């Protein structure tokens, strides 16, 4: 269940690259 970590990482990166 390490996919969750990847999901969190992706979300963090997405938020940093695409700030709302």
C-alpha positions as CSV (number, residue, x, y, z in Angstrom):
1,X,0.0,0.0,0.0
2,X,2.8,2.4,-0.8
3,X,0.8,3.8,-3.6
4,X,-0.8,6.2,-1.1
5,X,2.6,7.8,-0.5
6,X,3.0,8.3,-4.3
7,X,-0.5,9.8,-4.4
8,X,0.3,12.3,-1.6
9,X,3.6,13.2,-3.3
10,X,1.8,13.7,-6.6
11,X,-0.8,15.9,-4.9
12,X,1.9,18.0,-3.2
13,X,3.8,18.4,-6.4
14,X,0.7,19.3,-8.3
15,X,-0.3,21.9,-5.7
16,X,3.2,23.4,-5.9
17,X,3.2,23.5,-9.7
18,X,-0.4,24.5,-10.0
19,X,-1.2,26.7,-6.9
20,X,-4.8,27.7,-6.6
